[in-house]
């Protein structure tokens, strides 16, 4: 009996911990050329597609491995609505600054990019595909991901 109780406690702790660090979500690679994406986490996100609540912030983490040396990283984000990419300007598109990355990035190493996405109150409620690109010094995608989301 105590074994069942111990397993239950461990599962509860694991569940709470995973909610606190965000959910690793399914994504589509949309053309990563200079790297390979290992995982994407969005916090908070408890179910797919992620619900982005207006007036809140979402933390996005992209873990990837580079396949060449990278001297600079630029983040480019679009919301794709009815097959039309709408630019989503980030306050800090420099992926080498305040994002968990320190440039230069060495070939063959794993890195995690972190950014906070502000879901503004003025955004309409709709379904959207988020396209997030991390581009190298030549404009090639180190990481390119697409993930479905709902703005509420």
C-alpha positions as CSV (number, residue, x, y, z in Angstrom):
1,X,0.0,0.0,0.0
2,X,2.8,2.4,0.9
3,X,4.4,1.7,-2.5
4,X,1.2,2.9,-4.3
5,X,1.1,6.0,-2.2
6,X,4.8,6.7,-2.9
7,X,4.3,6.3,-6.7
8,X,1.2,8.6,-6.5
9,X,3.2,11.3,-4.8
10,X,6.1,11.0,-7.3
11,X,3.7,11.3,-10.2
12,X,2.0,14.3,-8.7
13,X,5.3,16.0,-8.1
14,X,6.4,15.2,-11.7
15,X,3.1,16.6,-13.0
16,X,3.4,19.8,-11.1
17,X,7.1,20.2,-12.2
18,X,6.3,19.7,-15.8
19,X,3.5,22.3,-15.7
20,X,5.9,24.8,-14.1
21,X,8.5,24.4,-16.8
22,X,6.2,24.4,-19.8
23,X,5.1,21.7,-22.2
24,X,7.3,20.2,-24.9
25,X,5.1,20.6,-27.9
26,X,4.8,19.2,-31.4
27,X,6.1,21.5,-34.1
28,X,6.8,21.4,-37.8
29,X,10.3,22.1,-39.0
30,X,9.9,24.7,-41.8
31,X,13.3,24.6,-43.2
32,X,16.1,24.6,-40.6
33,X,19.3,24.7,-42.6
34,X,22.1,25.6,-40.3
35,X,20.9,23.5,-37.4
36,X,18.4,20.8,-36.2
37,X,15.6,21.6,-33.7
38,X,15.4,19.1,-30.8
39,X,12.5,20.5,-28.9
40,X,10.2,23.4,-28.4
41,X,8.6,24.4,-25.1
42,X,5.9,27.0,-24.5
43,X,5.1,28.1,-20.9
44,X,2.3,28.2,-20.0
45,X,0.8,25.6,-22.4
46,X,-1.1,22.7,-21.0
47,X,-2.6,21.3,-24.2
48,X,-2.1,21.6,-27.9
49,X,-2.8,23.8,-29.7
50,X,-1.5,26.2,-27.1
51,X,-3.9,28.8,-25.9
52,X,-2.3,32.2,-25.8
53,X,-4.3,34.4,-23.5
54,X,-4.4,38.1,-24.4
55,X,-2.7,40.4,-21.8
56,X,-0.2,37.7,-20.7
57,X,3.3,36.6,-21.6
58,X,4.3,33.2,-23.1
59,X,7.9,31.9,-22.7
60,X,9.2,30.1,-25.8
61,X,12.2,27.8,-25.6
62,X,13.8,26.3,-28.7
63,X,16.5,23.7,-28.2
64,X,18.6,23.1,-31.3
65,X,22.0,21.8,-32.4
66,X,24.1,23.8,-35.0
67,X,25.7,22.2,-38.0
68,X,28.1,25.0,-38.6
69,X,29.8,27.9,-36.7
70,X,27.4,30.8,-36.1
71,X,28.6,34.3,-35.4
72,X,25.2,36.0,-35.0
73,X,21.5,35.0,-34.5
74,X,18.4,37.0,-35.5
75,X,14.9,36.0,-34.4
76,X,12.1,36.5,-36.9
77,X,8.5,35.7,-35.9
78,X,5.3,35.6,-38.1
79,X,1.7,34.8,-37.3
80,X,0.3,32.9,-40.2
81,X,-3.4,33.7,-40.6
82,X,-5.4,32.1,-43.5
83,X,-2.0,31.3,-45.2
84,X,-0.8,34.9,-45.0
85,X,2.3,35.5,-42.9
86,X,1.9,38.6,-40.7
87,X,5.2,39.9,-39.2
88,X,5.4,39.9,-35.4
89,X,8.1,42.3,-34.4
90,X,10.0,41.3,-31.3
91,X,11.4,43.9,-28.9
92,X,14.8,42.2,-29.1
93,X,15.4,40.3,-32.3
94,X,19.1,39.9,-31.5
95,X,19.3,36.2,-30.5
96,X,22.8,36.7,-29.0
97,X,21.5,39.1,-26.4
98,X,19.3,38.2,-23.4
99,X,18.1,35.0,-25.0
100,X,20.2,32.3,-23.3
101,X,22.6,32.3,-26.3
102,X,26.2,33.6,-26.2
103,X,27.6,34.1,-29.7
104,X,29.5,32.8,-31.4
105,X,27.9,29.3,-31.5
106,X,30.1,26.3,-32.2
107,X,29.2,23.7,-34.8
108,X,27.8,20.5,-33.4
109,X,26.8,21.9,-30.0
110,X,23.3,22.0,-28.4
111,X,21.8,25.4,-27.4
112,X,18.6,26.7,-26.0
113,X,17.1,30.0,-27.1
114,X,14.6,31.6,-24.8
115,X,12.3,34.5,-25.4
116,X,9.1,36.0,-24.0
117,X,6.2,36.6,-26.3
118,X,3.8,39.3,-25.2
119,X,0.2,38.5,-26.2
120,X,-1.3,41.9,-26.3
121,X,-4.9,42.7,-25.3
122,X,-5.6,44.2,-28.7
123,X,-5.0,40.9,-30.5
124,X,-8.1,39.4,-31.9
125,X,-9.3,35.9,-30.8
126,X,-8.3,33.5,-33.6
127,X,-6.4,30.4,-34.5
128,X,-2.9,31.1,-35.8
129,X,0.2,29.3,-36.8
130,X,3.3,30.8,-35.2
131,X,6.4,30.7,-37.4
132,X,9.6,31.3,-35.4
133,X,12.9,31.5,-37.2
134,X,16.4,31.8,-35.8
135,X,18.6,33.1,-38.7
136,X,22.4,33.0,-38.9
137,X,24.7,35.7,-40.1
138,X,23.9,34.8,-43.7
139,X,20.1,34.8,-43.2
140,X,19.9,31.0,-43.3
141,X,17.6,29.4,-40.8
142,X,19.4,27.8,-37.9
143,X,16.0,26.8,-36.6
144,X,12.6,27.3,-38.3
145,X,9.5,26.0,-36.5
146,X,5.8,26.3,-37.0
147,X,3.3,25.5,-34.3
148,X,-0.5,25.9,-34.0
149,X,-2.0,28.2,-31.4
150,X,-5.2,29.9,-30.4
151,X,-5.4,33.5,-29.2
152,X,-8.1,33.9,-26.6
